[in-house]
Amino acid sequence: MVRTMNPRDIDGVMAVQRKAYFAIEPENADVMESRVLRAPGCCFVWEEKSRIRGYLLGHPWHGEGVPPLHQRLENLPESCELLYLHDLAVDPDARGRGIAGELLRRFLSVAPELNLRESRLVAIQGAERFWASHGYRIIRPVTTYGTTAYLMALKL
């Protein structure tokens, strides 16, 4: 079941992250927690039997740039135009059950409350096909991730 993430969830989030990423070095718990603290209404977990099986970290953002990896989100920009999806991962043992889609739907549902009309993300590990199936389109390559990556956008 999808619910709002809180800082106590970070250990479970980190366990999923360690299993899900192979193309980049995962971010540390401090960096991940900074997103929850700055934008708690934009971060969610999928919990099953008291175990986190997937998560989504997001926050309002602005401009054409992407928030850098491995850096804490100290403050949100004063003026935000878009809903940035920083990270979504599902435990490989729980894939194929629609968890990612449910997390994404919950995340996108906050955009109207924040008066945001676009969502952006950086796709890695070949995930651009998944994101395209949910309506995101490639804007441009991103060269700062150390692997093949694409900035993608979805008009809301």
N, CA, C and O atoms as a GROMACS GRO file, in nm:
protein
  624
    1MET      N    1   0.083  -0.117   0.000
    1MET     CA    2   0.000   0.000   0.000
    1MET      C    3   0.088   0.125   0.000
    1MET      O    4   0.192   0.128   0.067
    2VAL      N    5   0.048   0.226  -0.074
    2VAL     CA    6   0.123   0.352  -0.082
    2VAL      C    7   0.086   0.440   0.036
    2VAL      O    8  -0.030   0.454   0.072
    3ARG      N    9   0.189   0.499   0.096
    3ARG     CA   10   0.168   0.597   0.202
    3ARG      C   11   0.278   0.702   0.194
    3ARG      O   12   0.380   0.683   0.127
    4THR      N   13   0.256   0.814   0.262
    4THR     CA   14   0.356   0.921   0.267
    4THR      C   15   0.480   0.872   0.342
    4THR      O   16   0.469   0.808   0.447
    5MET      N   17   0.596   0.904   0.288
    5MET     CA   18   0.722   0.867   0.351
    5MET      C   19   0.751   0.959   0.469
    5MET      O   20   0.710   1.075   0.469
    6ASN      N   21   0.820   0.906   0.569
    6ASN     CA   22   0.868   0.988   0.679
    6ASN      C   23   1.014   0.950   0.707
    6ASN      O   24   1.059   0.846   0.659
    7PRO      N   25   1.086   1.031   0.782
    7PRO     CA   26   1.228   1.003   0.805
    7PRO      C   27   1.257   0.866   0.865
    7PRO      O   28   1.366   0.812   0.842
    8ARG      N   29   1.165   0.808   0.939
    8ARG     CA   30   1.187   0.675   0.996
    8ARG      C   31   1.193   0.567   0.889
    8ARG      O   32   1.237   0.455   0.917
    9ASP      N   33   1.150   0.598   0.768
    9ASP     CA   34   1.151   0.500   0.658
    9ASP      C   35   1.285   0.489   0.587
    9ASP      O   36   1.302   0.400   0.503
   10ILE      N   37   1.380   0.575   0.617
   10ILE     CA   38   1.504   0.583   0.538
   10ILE      C   39   1.581   0.450   0.537
   10ILE      O   40   1.635   0.414   0.433
   11ASP      N   41   1.587   0.378   0.647
   11ASP     CA   42   1.659   0.249   0.645
   11ASP      C   43   1.597   0.154   0.544
   11ASP      O   44   1.669   0.087   0.469
   12GLY      N   45   1.466   0.146   0.539
   12GLY     CA   46   1.398   0.061   0.442
   12GLY      C   47   1.417   0.109   0.300
   12GLY      O   48   1.433   0.028   0.208
   13VAL      N   49   1.416   0.239   0.282
   13VAL     CA   50   1.442   0.298   0.150
   13VAL      C   51   1.582   0.262   0.104
   13VAL      O   52   1.603   0.226  -0.012
   14MET      N   53   1.678   0.274   0.194
   14MET     CA   54   1.817   0.243   0.158
   14MET      C   55   1.834   0.096   0.121
   14MET      O   56   1.912   0.062   0.032
   15ALA      N   57   1.761   0.008   0.188
   15ALA     CA   58   1.769  -0.135   0.155
   15ALA      C   59   1.718  -0.160   0.013
   15ALA      O   60   1.778  -0.238  -0.061
   16VAL      N   61   1.609  -0.095  -0.025
   16VAL     CA   62   1.559  -0.108  -0.163
   16VAL      C   63   1.659  -0.048  -0.261
   16VAL      O   64   1.687  -0.108  -0.364
   17GLN      N   65   1.712   0.069  -0.229
   17GLN     CA   66   1.807   0.136  -0.318
   17GLN      C   67   1.929   0.048  -0.346
   17GLN      O   68   1.973   0.039  -0.460
   18ARG      N   69   1.983  -0.016  -0.243
   18ARG     CA   70   2.102  -0.100  -0.262
   18ARG      C   71   2.075  -0.215  -0.359
   18ARG      O   72   2.164  -0.256  -0.432
   19LYS      N   73   1.953  -0.266  -0.360
   19LYS     CA   74   1.919  -0.377  -0.448
   19LYS      C   75   1.885  -0.331  -0.591
   19LYS      O   76   1.897  -0.408  -0.686
   20ALA      N   77   1.843  -0.205  -0.605
   20ALA     CA   78   1.787  -0.160  -0.732
   20ALA      C   79   1.888  -0.096  -0.827
   20ALA      O   80   1.869  -0.101  -0.949
   21TYR      N   81   1.995  -0.036  -0.775
   21TYR     CA   82   2.085   0.041  -0.862
   21TYR      C   83   2.215  -0.031  -0.890
   21TYR      O   84   2.278  -0.087  -0.801
   22PHE      N   85   2.255  -0.029  -1.018
   22PHE     CA   86   2.381  -0.087  -1.059
   22PHE      C   87   2.460   0.008  -1.149
   22PHE      O   88   2.581  -0.009  -1.163
   23ALA      N   89   2.395   0.107  -1.211
   23ALA     CA   90   2.463   0.194  -1.307
   23ALA      C   91   2.526   0.317  -1.243
   23ALA      O   92   2.615   0.379  -1.301
   24ILE      N   93   2.480   0.352  -1.124
   24ILE     CA   94   2.536   0.467  -1.053
   24ILE      C   95   2.560   0.429  -0.908
   24ILE      O   96   2.503   0.333  -0.858
   25GLU      N   97   2.646   0.506  -0.842
   25GLU     CA   98   2.666   0.488  -0.699
   25GLU      C   99   2.543   0.543  -0.628
   25GLU      O  100   2.508   0.659  -0.649
   26PRO      N  101   2.478   0.465  -0.545
   26PRO     CA  102   2.358   0.514  -0.475
   26PRO      C  103   2.391   0.631  -0.383
   26PRO      O  104   2.501   0.642  -0.330
   27GLU      N  105   2.293   0.717  -0.365
   27GLU     CA  106   2.308   0.830  -0.273
   27GLU      C  107   2.301   0.779  -0.129
   27GLU      O  108   2.243   0.673  -0.103
   28ASN      N  109   2.360   0.854  -0.037
   28ASN     CA  110   2.360   0.811   0.101
   28ASN      C  111   2.230   0.850   0.173
   28ASN      O  112   2.150   0.927   0.120
   29ALA      N  113   2.212   0.798   0.292
   29ALA     CA  114   2.089   0.818   0.368
   29ALA      C  115   2.065   0.965   0.400
   29ALA      O  116   1.951   1.010   0.400
   30ASP      N  117   2.171   1.039   0.428
   30ASP     CA  118   2.157   1.182   0.460
   30ASP      C  119   2.098   1.259   0.342
   30ASP      O  120   2.011   1.344   0.359
   31VAL      N  121   2.148   1.230   0.223
   31VAL     CA  122   2.098   1.296   0.101
   31VAL      C  123   1.951   1.259   0.078
   31VAL      O  124   1.869   1.345   0.047
   32MET      N  125   1.920   1.132   0.094
   32MET     CA  126   1.782   1.086   0.074
   32MET      C  127   1.689   1.150   0.176
   32MET      O  128   1.581   1.198   0.140
   33GLU      N  129   1.729   1.152   0.301
   33GLU     CA  130   1.645   1.210   0.406
   33GLU      C  131   1.620   1.359   0.383
   33GLU      O  132   1.514   1.409   0.419
   34SER      N  133   1.717   1.430   0.325
   34SER     CA  134   1.699   1.573   0.303
   34SER      C  135   1.580   1.600   0.212
   34SER      O  136   1.513   1.703   0.227
   35ARG      N  137   1.551   1.511   0.118
   35ARG     CA  138   1.436   1.530   0.030
   35ARG      C  139   1.304   1.510   0.107
   35ARG      O  140   1.207   1.583   0.086
   36VAL      N  141   1.303   1.412   0.195
   36VAL     CA  142   1.183   1.387   0.276
   36VAL      C  143   1.156   1.507   0.368
   36VAL      O  144   1.041   1.548   0.384
   37LEU      N  145   1.261   1.562   0.427
   37LEU     CA  146   1.245   1.674   0.518
   37LEU      C  147   1.200   1.801   0.447
   37LEU      O  148   1.124   1.880   0.504
   38ARG      N  149   1.246   1.824   0.323
   38ARG     CA  150   1.211   1.946   0.250
   38ARG      C  151   1.076   1.937   0.179
   38ARG      O  152   1.008   2.038   0.161
   39ALA      N  153   1.036   1.817   0.139
   39ALA     CA  154   0.912   1.802   0.062
   39ALA      C  155   0.839   1.675   0.104
   39ALA      O  156   0.821   1.584   0.023
   40PRO      N  157   0.797   1.668   0.230
   40PRO     CA  158   0.737   1.544   0.278
   40PRO      C  159   0.611   1.502   0.202
   40PRO      O  160   0.583   1.383   0.192
   41GLY      N  161   0.536   1.596   0.150
   41GLY     CA  162   0.415   1.562   0.076
   41GLY      C  163   0.439   1.512  -0.064
   41GLY      O  164   0.344   1.479  -0.136
   42CYS      N  165   0.566   1.504  -0.105
   42CYS     CA  166   0.603   1.458  -0.240
   42CYS      C  167   0.685   1.329  -0.236
   42CYS      O  168   0.740   1.288  -0.338
   43CYS      N  169   0.694   1.265  -0.120
   43CYS     CA  170   0.775   1.145  -0.104
   43CYS      C  171   0.686   1.033  -0.049
   43CYS      O  172   0.612   1.052   0.047
   44PHE      N  173   0.696   0.914  -0.112
   44PHE     CA  174   0.605   0.805  -0.079
   44PHE      C  175   0.679   0.671  -0.072
   44PHE      O  176   0.785   0.654  -0.132
   45VAL      N  177   0.621   0.579   0.003
   45VAL     CA  178   0.670   0.442   0.005
   45VAL      C  179   0.555   0.347  -0.024
   45VAL      O  180   0.438   0.379   0.000
   46TRP      N  181   0.590   0.231  -0.076
   46TRP     CA  182   0.497   0.120  -0.087
   46TRP      C  183   0.538   0.024   0.024
   46TRP      O  184   0.648  -0.031   0.022
   47GLU      N  185   0.448   0.004   0.119
   47GLU     CA  186   0.477  -0.081   0.234
   47GLU      C  187   0.386  -0.204   0.230
   47GLU      O  188   0.267  -0.195   0.202
   48GLU      N  189   0.447  -0.318   0.261
   48GLU     CA  190   0.374  -0.444   0.262
   48GLU      C  191   0.423  -0.525   0.381
   48GLU      O  192   0.541  -0.558   0.390
   49LYS      N  193   0.335  -0.558   0.471
   49LYS     CA  194   0.370  -0.635   0.591
   49LYS      C  195   0.487  -0.572   0.666
   49LYS      O  196   0.583  -0.639   0.703
   50SER      N  197   0.476  -0.440   0.687
   50SER     CA  198   0.577  -0.361   0.760
   50SER      C  199   0.713  -0.358   0.691
   50SER      O  200   0.814  -0.330   0.755
   51ARG      N  201   0.716  -0.387   0.562
   51ARG     CA  202   0.842  -0.385   0.487
   51ARG      C  203   0.827  -0.294   0.366
   51ARG      O  204   0.730  -0.305   0.291
   52ILE      N  205   0.922  -0.204   0.347
   52ILE     CA  206   0.919  -0.115   0.231
   52ILE      C  207   0.964  -0.193   0.109
   52ILE      O  208   1.072  -0.251   0.107
   53ARG      N  209   0.880  -0.192   0.007
   53ARG     CA  210   0.907  -0.265  -0.117
   53ARG      C  211   0.937  -0.170  -0.233
   53ARG      O  212   0.987  -0.214  -0.337
   54GLY      N  213   0.906  -0.042  -0.216
   54GLY     CA  214   0.934   0.058  -0.319
   54GLY      C  215   0.923   0.196  -0.259
   54GLY      O  216   0.863   0.215  -0.153
   55TYR      N  217   0.981   0.293  -0.328
   55TYR     CA  218   0.975   0.431  -0.279
   55TYR      C  219   0.984   0.528  -0.396
   55TYR      O  220   1.030   0.494  -0.505
   56LEU      N  221   0.939   0.650  -0.369
   56LEU     CA  222   0.952   0.761  -0.464
   56LEU      C  223   0.986   0.885  -0.384
   56LEU      O  224   0.916   0.919  -0.288
   57LEU      N  225   1.093   0.951  -0.423
   57LEU     CA  226   1.133   1.079  -0.364
   57LEU      C  227   1.115   1.188  -0.469
   57LEU      O  228   1.164   1.175  -0.581
   58GLY      N  229   1.045   1.293  -0.434
   58GLY     CA  230   1.025   1.403  -0.527
   58GLY      C  231   1.015   1.534  -0.451
   58GLY      O  232   1.009   1.537  -0.328
   59HIS      N  233   1.012   1.642  -0.527
   59HIS     CA  234   1.000   1.775  -0.467
   59HIS      C  235   0.972   1.878  -0.577
   59HIS      O  236   1.002   1.853  -0.694
   60PRO      N  237   0.917   1.992  -0.539
   60PRO     CA  238   0.903   2.101  -0.637
   60PRO      C  239   1.041   2.148  -0.681
   60PRO      O  240   1.138   2.140  -0.605
   61TRP      N  241   1.050   2.199  -0.805
   61TRP     CA  242   1.178   2.245  -0.859
   61TRP      C  243   1.153   2.354  -0.962
   61TRP      O  244   1.038   2.388  -0.992
   62HIS      N  245   1.261   2.408  -1.016
   62HIS     CA  246   1.249   2.515  -1.114
   62HIS      C  247   1.359   2.502  -1.219
   62HIS      O  248   1.461   2.437  -1.197
   63GLY      N  249   1.337   2.566  -1.333
   63GLY     CA  250   1.440   2.580  -1.435
   63GLY      C  251   1.473   2.456  -1.513
   63GLY      O  252   1.410   2.351  -1.498
   64GLU      N  253   1.572   2.470  -1.597
   64GLU     CA  254   1.613   2.362  -1.688
   64GLU      C  255   1.714   2.266  -1.627
   64GLU      O  256   1.731   2.155  -1.678
   65GLY      N  257   1.780   2.307  -1.520
   65GLY     CA  258   1.881   2.221  -1.459
   65GLY      C  259   1.819   2.111  -1.374
   65GLY      O  260   1.700   2.115  -1.342
   66VAL      N  261   1.901   2.014  -1.340
   66VAL     CA  262   1.854   1.904  -1.254
   66VAL      C  263   1.926   1.914  -1.120
   66VAL      O  264   2.043   1.954  -1.116
   67PRO      N  265   1.860   1.879  -1.012
   67PRO     CA  266   1.928   1.879  -0.882
   67PRO      C  267   2.046   1.781  -0.887
   67PRO      O  268   2.031   1.670  -0.936
   68PRO      N  269   2.160   1.821  -0.838
   68PRO     CA  270   2.277   1.733  -0.846
   68PRO      C  271   2.263   1.610  -0.758
   68PRO      O  272   2.200   1.614  -0.652
   69LEU      N  273   2.322   1.501  -0.803
   69LEU     CA  274   2.327   1.378  -0.723
   69LEU      C  275   2.423   1.397  -0.607
   69LEU      O  276   2.515   1.479  -0.613
   70HIS      N  277   2.402   1.322  -0.502
   70HIS     CA  278   2.492   1.314  -0.387
   70HIS      C  279   2.506   1.445  -0.311
   70HIS      O  280   2.605   1.467  -0.241
   71GLN      N  281   2.406   1.533  -0.325
   71GLN     CA  282   2.406   1.658  -0.248
   71GLN      C  283   2.272   1.672  -0.177
   71GLN      O  284   2.167   1.646  -0.235
   72ARG      N  285   2.279   1.713  -0.052
   72ARG     CA  286   2.157   1.737   0.025
   72ARG      C  287   2.073   1.845  -0.042
   72ARG      O  288   2.126   1.937  -0.104
   73LEU      N  289   1.945   1.833  -0.028
   73LEU     CA  290   1.852   1.938  -0.071
   73LEU      C  291   1.829   2.025   0.051
   73LEU      O  292   1.745   1.994   0.136
   74GLU      N  293   1.904   2.135   0.059
   74GLU     CA  294   1.899   2.220   0.178
   74GLU      C  295   1.774   2.306   0.181
   74GLU      O  296   1.714   2.327   0.287
   75ASN      N  297   1.733   2.357   0.065
   75ASN     CA  298   1.615   2.442   0.056
   75ASN      C  299   1.546   2.418  -0.077
   75ASN      O  300   1.610   2.380  -0.176
   76LEU      N  301   1.417   2.440  -0.079
   76LEU     CA  302   1.346   2.440  -0.206
   76LEU      C  303   1.356   2.579  -0.268
   76LEU      O  304   1.361   2.678  -0.195
   77PRO      N  305   1.360   2.588  -0.401
   77PRO     CA  306   1.361   2.719  -0.464
   77PRO      C  307   1.237   2.799  -0.424
   77PRO      O  308   1.131   2.742  -0.399
   78GLU      N  309   1.251   2.932  -0.420
   78GLU     CA  310   1.137   3.017  -0.383
   78GLU      C  311   1.023   3.005  -0.483
   78GLU      O  312   0.906   3.002  -0.446
   79SER      N  313   1.057   2.999  -0.610
   79SER     CA  314   0.957   2.990  -0.716
   79SER      C  315   0.978   2.859  -0.791
   79SER      O  316   1.083   2.837  -0.851
   80CYS      N  317   0.878   2.773  -0.788
   80CYS     CA  318   0.889   2.643  -0.852
   80CYS      C  319   0.787   2.632  -0.964
   80CYS      O  320   0.673   2.677  -0.951
   81GLU      N  321   0.830   2.570  -1.076
   81GLU     CA  322   0.741   2.554  -1.190
   81GLU      C  323   0.708   2.408  -1.217
   81GLU      O  324   0.616   2.378  -1.293
   82LEU      N  325   0.781   2.317  -1.155
   82LEU     CA  326   0.761   2.177  -1.190
   82LEU      C  327   0.777   2.086  -1.070
   82LEU      O  328   0.833   2.125  -0.967
   83LEU      N  329   0.726   1.965  -1.085
   83LEU     CA  330   0.736   1.862  -0.983
   83LEU      C  331   0.847   1.768  -1.028
   83LEU      O  332   0.834   1.699  -1.129
   84TYR      N  333   0.956   1.766  -0.953
   84TYR     CA  334   1.073   1.688  -0.991
   84TYR      C  335   1.071   1.552  -0.922
   84TYR      O  336   1.062   1.545  -0.799
   85LEU      N  337   1.079   1.447  -0.999
   85LEU     CA  338   1.085   1.311  -0.946
   85LEU      C  339   1.233   1.275  -0.934
   85LEU      O  340   1.299   1.246  -1.033
   86HIS      N  341   1.283   1.278  -0.813
   86HIS     CA  342   1.426   1.258  -0.790
   86HIS      C  343   1.466   1.111  -0.798
   86HIS      O  344   1.571   1.078  -0.852
   87ASP      N  345   1.382   1.023  -0.746
   87ASP     CA  346   1.420   0.882  -0.741
   87ASP      C  347   1.296   0.796  -0.720
   87ASP      O  348   1.210   0.827  -0.637
   88LEU      N  349   1.288   0.689  -0.796
   88LEU     CA  350   1.186   0.587  -0.776
   88LEU      C  351   1.254   0.452  -0.792
   88LEU      O  352   1.324   0.429  -0.890
   89ALA      N  353   1.235   0.366  -0.695
   89ALA     CA  354   1.293   0.231  -0.703
   89ALA      C  355   1.198   0.132  -0.639
   89ALA      O  356   1.127   0.163  -0.544
   90VAL      N  357   1.199   0.011  -0.694
   90VAL     CA  358   1.119  -0.098  -0.642
   90VAL      C  359   1.213  -0.216  -0.618
   90VAL      O  360   1.300  -0.246  -0.700
   91ASP      N  361   1.194  -0.281  -0.505
   91ASP     CA  362   1.271  -0.401  -0.472
   91ASP      C  363   1.258  -0.499  -0.589
   91ASP      O  364   1.147  -0.529  -0.631
   92PRO      N  365   1.369  -0.548  -0.644
   92PRO     CA  366   1.360  -0.641  -0.758
   92PRO      C  367   1.270  -0.762  -0.731
   92PRO      O  368   1.211  -0.817  -0.824
   93ASP      N  369   1.260  -0.804  -0.605
   93ASP     CA  370   1.174  -0.918  -0.571
   93ASP      C  371   1.025  -0.884  -0.576
   93ASP      O  372   0.941  -0.973  -0.570
   94ALA      N  373   0.991  -0.754  -0.587
   94ALA     CA  374   0.851  -0.711  -0.588
   94ALA      C  375   0.810  -0.650  -0.722
   94ALA      O  376   0.699  -0.600  -0.735
   95ARG      N  377   0.897  -0.655  -0.820
   95ARG     CA  378   0.865  -0.594  -0.950
   95ARG      C  379   0.758  -0.673  -1.023
   95ARG      O  380   0.735  -0.791  -0.997
   96GLY      N  381   0.691  -0.602  -1.117
   96GLY     CA  382   0.587  -0.665  -1.197
   96GLY      C  383   0.451  -0.667  -1.130
   96GLY      O  384   0.359  -0.733  -1.177
   97ARG      N  385   0.438  -0.593  -1.020
   97ARG     CA  386   0.311  -0.590  -0.946
   97ARG      C  387   0.243  -0.455  -0.952
   97ARG      O  388   0.142  -0.434  -0.885
   98GLY      N  389   0.297  -0.362  -1.032
   98GLY     CA  390   0.234  -0.230  -1.045
   98GLY      C  391   0.272  -0.131  -0.936
   98GLY      O  392   0.210  -0.026  -0.924
   99ILE      N  393   0.372  -0.163  -0.856
   99ILE     CA  394   0.412  -0.076  -0.746
   99ILE      C  395   0.463   0.059  -0.798
   99ILE      O  396   0.424   0.163  -0.745
  100ALA      N  397   0.548   0.057  -0.899
  100ALA     CA  398   0.602   0.183  -0.953
  100ALA      C  399   0.491   0.272  -1.006
  100ALA      O  400   0.491   0.393  -0.981
  101GLY      N  401   0.397   0.214  -1.078
  101GLY     CA  402   0.285   0.292  -1.131
  101GLY      C  403   0.200   0.353  -1.022
  101GLY      O  404   0.156   0.467  -1.035
  102GLU      N  405   0.176   0.279  -0.915
  102GLU     CA  406   0.099   0.332  -0.802
  102GLU      C  407   0.173   0.447  -0.733
  102GLU      O  408   0.113   0.550  -0.700
  103LEU      N  409   0.302   0.430  -0.713
  103LEU     CA  410   0.382   0.539  -0.654
  103LEU      C  411   0.378   0.663  -0.743
  103LEU      O  412   0.364   0.774  -0.693
  104LEU      N  413   0.392   0.643  -0.873
  104LEU     CA  414   0.389   0.756  -0.967
  104LEU      C  415   0.254   0.826  -0.964
  104LEU      O  416   0.250   0.949  -0.960
  105ARG      N  417   0.145   0.752  -0.966
  105ARG     CA  418   0.012   0.814  -0.962
  105ARG      C  419  -0.006   0.898  -0.836
  105ARG      O  420  -0.058   1.010  -0.843
  106ARG      N  421   0.037   0.846  -0.724
  106ARG     CA  422   0.025   0.922  -0.598
  106ARG      C  423   0.108   1.049  -0.604
  106ARG      O  424   0.062   1.156  -0.562
  107PHE      N  425   0.230   1.038  -0.656
  107PHE     CA  426   0.319   1.154  -0.670
  107PHE      C  427   0.257   1.261  -0.759
  107PHE      O  428   0.251   1.378  -0.721
  108LEU      N  429   0.210   1.222  -0.876
  108LEU     CA  430   0.154   1.320  -0.970
  108LEU      C  431   0.026   1.383  -0.918
  108LEU      O  432  -0.012   1.492  -0.961
  109SER      N  433  -0.042   1.316  -0.826
  109SER     CA  434  -0.166   1.370  -0.772
  109SER      C  435  -0.144   1.495  -0.688
  109SER      O  436  -0.239   1.569  -0.662
  110VAL      N  437  -0.020   1.520  -0.642
  110VAL     CA  438   0.006   1.639  -0.562
  110VAL      C  439   0.028   1.763  -0.647
  110VAL      O  440   0.022   1.875  -0.596
  111ALA      N  441   0.055   1.747  -0.776
  111ALA     CA  442   0.086   1.862  -0.863
  111ALA      C  443  -0.024   1.968  -0.864
  111ALA      O  444   0.008   2.086  -0.850
  112PRO      N  445  -0.152   1.932  -0.878
  112PRO     CA  446  -0.255   2.037  -0.878
  112PRO      C  447  -0.259   2.118  -0.748
  112PRO      O  448  -0.281   2.238  -0.751
  113GLU      N  449  -0.237   2.051  -0.635
  113GLU     CA  450  -0.236   2.122  -0.506
  113GLU      C  451  -0.125   2.226  -0.501
  113GLU      O  452  -0.139   2.330  -0.436
  114LEU      N  453  -0.015   2.198  -0.571
  114LEU     CA  454   0.101   2.289  -0.571
  114LEU      C  455   0.100   2.382  -0.692
  114LEU      O  456   0.193   2.461  -0.710
  115ASN      N  457  -0.004   2.372  -0.774
  115ASN     CA  458  -0.017   2.453  -0.896
  115ASN      C  459   0.102   2.432  -0.991
  115ASN      O  460   0.154   2.528  -1.049
  116LEU      N  461   0.144   2.306  -1.006
  116LEU     CA  462   0.254   2.271  -1.095
  116LEU      C  463   0.198   2.196  -1.215
  116LEU      O  464   0.114   2.107  -1.199
  117ARG      N  465   0.244   2.232  -1.334
  117ARG     CA  466   0.186   2.176  -1.457
  117ARG      C  467   0.281   2.088  -1.537
  117ARG      O  468   0.252   2.051  -1.650
  118GLU      N  469   0.394   2.055  -1.477
  118GLU     CA  470   0.491   1.970  -1.546
  118GLU      C  471   0.567   1.888  -1.443
  118GLU      O  472   0.592   1.935  -1.332
  119SER      N  473   0.603   1.767  -1.480
  119SER     CA  474   0.690   1.683  -1.398
  119SER      C  475   0.813   1.652  -1.480
  119SER      O  476   0.805   1.630  -1.601
  120ARG      N  477   0.928   1.649  -1.414
  120ARG     CA  478   1.054   1.612  -1.480
  120ARG      C  479   1.128   1.509  -1.395
  120ARG      O  480   1.105   1.495  -1.275
  121LEU      N  481   1.218   1.439  -1.464
  121LEU     CA  482   1.300   1.338  -1.399
  121LEU      C  483   1.421   1.310  -1.487
  121LEU      O  484   1.424   1.352  -1.603
  122VAL      N  485   1.519   1.241  -1.433
  122VAL     CA  486   1.632   1.192  -1.511
  122VAL      C  487   1.622   1.040  -1.512
  122VAL      O  488   1.623   0.976  -1.407
  123ALA      N  489   1.611   0.983  -1.632
  123ALA     CA  490   1.600   0.838  -1.648
  123ALA      C  491   1.739   0.778  -1.664
  123ALA      O  492   1.820   0.826  -1.743
  124ILE      N  493   1.766   0.671  -1.590
  124ILE     CA  494   1.892   0.597  -1.600
  124ILE      C  495   1.861   0.448  -1.612
  124ILE      O  496   1.745   0.406  -1.601
  125GLN      N  497   1.965   0.370  -1.634
  125GLN     CA  498   1.955   0.224  -1.640
  125GLN      C  499   1.852   0.175  -1.741
  125GLN      O  500   1.789   0.072  -1.719
  126GLY      N  501   1.835   0.250  -1.852
  126GLY     CA  502   1.740   0.210  -1.955
  126GLY      C  503   1.595   0.235  -1.919
  126GLY      O  504   1.506   0.186  -1.988
  127ALA      N  505   1.569   0.311  -1.812
  127ALA     CA  506   1.432   0.333  -1.766
  127ALA      C  507   1.352   0.429  -1.853
  127ALA      O  508   1.233   0.448  -1.830
  128GLU      N  509   1.416   0.489  -1.954
  128GLU     CA  510   1.340   0.583  -2.038
  128GLU      C  511   1.222   0.516  -2.105
  128GLU      O  512   1.121   0.582  -2.132
  129ARG      N  513   1.230   0.388  -2.134
  129ARG     CA  514   1.116   0.317  -2.193
  129ARG      C  515   1.000   0.307  -2.094
  129ARG      O  516   0.884   0.326  -2.132
  130PHE      N  517   1.030   0.279  -1.968
  130PHE     CA  518   0.926   0.276  -1.865
  130PHE      C  519   0.860   0.413  -1.854
  130PHE      O  520   0.738   0.424  -1.855
  131TRP      N  521   0.942   0.518  -1.844
  131TRP     CA  522   0.887   0.653  -1.827
  131TRP      C  523   0.806   0.695  -1.949
  131TRP      O  524   0.702   0.759  -1.935
  132ALA      N  525   0.852   0.661  -2.069
  132ALA     CA  526   0.775   0.693  -2.190
  132ALA      C  527   0.638   0.626  -2.187
  132ALA      O  528   0.540   0.683  -2.234
  133SER      N  529   0.630   0.506  -2.132
  133SER     CA  530   0.501   0.437  -2.123
  133SER      C  531   0.404   0.508  -2.028
  133SER      O  532   0.285   0.481  -2.029
  134HIS      N  533   0.456   0.599  -1.946
  134HIS     CA  534   0.373   0.679  -1.856
  134HIS      C  535   0.359   0.823  -1.905
  134HIS      O  536   0.315   0.911  -1.831
  135GLY      N  537   0.397   0.847  -2.030
  135GLY     CA  538   0.375   0.978  -2.091
  135GLY      C  539   0.492   1.074  -2.090
  135GLY      O  540   0.482   1.182  -2.149
  136TYR      N  541   0.602   1.040  -2.025
  136TYR     CA  542   0.719   1.128  -2.024
  136TYR      C  543   0.787   1.124  -2.160
  136TYR      O  544   0.785   1.021  -2.228
  137ARG      N  545   0.847   1.237  -2.198
  137ARG     CA  546   0.921   1.243  -2.325
  137ARG      C  547   1.063   1.292  -2.297
  137ARG      O  548   1.086   1.369  -2.205
  138ILE      N  549   1.156   1.245  -2.378
  138ILE     CA  550   1.295   1.285  -2.362
  138ILE      C  551   1.313   1.429  -2.408
  138ILE      O  552   1.268   1.467  -2.516
  139ILE      N  553   1.378   1.508  -2.324
  139ILE     CA  554   1.413   1.647  -2.358
  139ILE      C  555   1.556   1.654  -2.410
  139ILE      O  556   1.583   1.714  -2.514
  140ARG      N  557   1.649   1.590  -2.336
  140ARG     CA  558   1.790   1.594  -2.375
  140ARG      C  559   1.870   1.495  -2.290
  140ARG      O  560   1.825   1.453  -2.184
  141PRO      N  561   1.989   1.458  -2.339
  141PRO     CA  562   2.077   1.375  -2.255
  141PRO      C  563   2.129   1.456  -2.136
  141PRO      O  564   2.138   1.579  -2.142
  142VAL      N  565   2.161   1.387  -2.030
  142VAL     CA  566   2.223   1.447  -1.911
  142VAL      C  567   2.361   1.384  -1.898
  142VAL      O  568   2.373   1.261  -1.892
  143THR      N  569   2.464   1.465  -1.893
  143THR     CA  570   2.600   1.414  -1.893
  143THR      C  571   2.664   1.408  -1.755
  143THR      O  572   2.776   1.358  -1.741
  144THR      N  573   2.597   1.458  -1.653
  144THR     CA  574   2.658   1.468  -1.520
  144THR      C  575   2.636   1.345  -1.432
  144THR      O  576   2.678   1.345  -1.317
  145TYR      N  577   2.571   1.241  -1.483
  145TYR     CA  578   2.540   1.125  -1.401
  145TYR      C  579   2.643   1.013  -1.413
  145TYR      O  580   2.637   0.916  -1.338
  146GLY      N  581   2.737   1.024  -1.505
  146GLY     CA  582   2.840   0.922  -1.520
  146GLY      C  583   2.791   0.795  -1.588
  146GLY      O  584   2.862   0.695  -1.589
  147THR      N  585   2.673   0.798  -1.644
  147THR     CA  586   2.614   0.686  -1.717
  147THR      C  587   2.514   0.744  -1.817
  147THR      O  588   2.486   0.864  -1.812
  148THR      N  589   2.463   0.663  -1.905
  148THR     CA  590   2.362   0.711  -1.998
  148THR      C  591   2.240   0.757  -1.920
  148THR      O  592   2.184   0.682  -1.840
  149ALA      N  593   2.200   0.882  -1.943
  149ALA     CA  594   2.089   0.941  -1.868
  149ALA      C  595   2.018   1.042  -1.956
  149ALA      O  596   2.079   1.105  -2.042
  150TYR      N  597   1.887   1.055  -1.934
  150TYR     CA  598   1.805   1.147  -2.012
  150TYR      C  599   1.714   1.227  -1.921
  150TYR      O  600   1.649   1.172  -1.833
  151LEU      N  601   1.709   1.360  -1.945
  151LEU     CA  602   1.610   1.443  -1.880
  151LEU      C  603   1.479   1.421  -1.955
  151LEU      O  604   1.475   1.429  -2.077
  152MET      N  605   1.372   1.393  -1.880
  152MET     CA  606   1.241   1.365  -1.939
  152MET      C  607   1.136   1.454  -1.873
  152MET      O  608   1.151   1.494  -1.757
  153ALA      N  609   1.030   1.484  -1.947
  153ALA     CA  610   0.925   1.571  -1.896
  153ALA      C  611   0.787   1.515  -1.929
  153ALA      O  612   0.768   1.445  -2.028
  154LEU      N  613   0.693   1.549  -1.844
  154LEU     CA  614   0.553   1.513  -1.863
  154LEU      C  615   0.470   1.638  -1.837
  154LEU      O  616   0.476   1.694  -1.727
  155LYS      N  617   0.392   1.682  -1.936
  155LYS     CA  618   0.299   1.794  -1.914
  155LYS      C  619   0.179   1.740  -1.838
  155LYS      O  620   0.125   1.634  -1.871
  156LEU      N  621   0.138   1.813  -1.737
  156LEU     CA  622   0.026   1.768  -1.653
  156LEU      C  623  -0.100   1.848  -1.684
  156LEU      O  624  -0.204   1.824  -1.624
   0.00000   0.00000   0.00000
